[in-house]
């Protein structure tokens, strides 16, 4: 039973860390998309 609880905690932390990483990278992805859009529209 203890192993199940430990696995649940590790799994939960992994999901939280993954969600945080995706949210942090959305800003970078938006900047890159805006950059490419500006490059295409200038031509």
Secondary structure, DSSP 8 states (H G I E B T S, - for coil): -HHHHHHHHHHHHHHHHHHHHHHHHHHHHHHHHHHHHHHHHH-
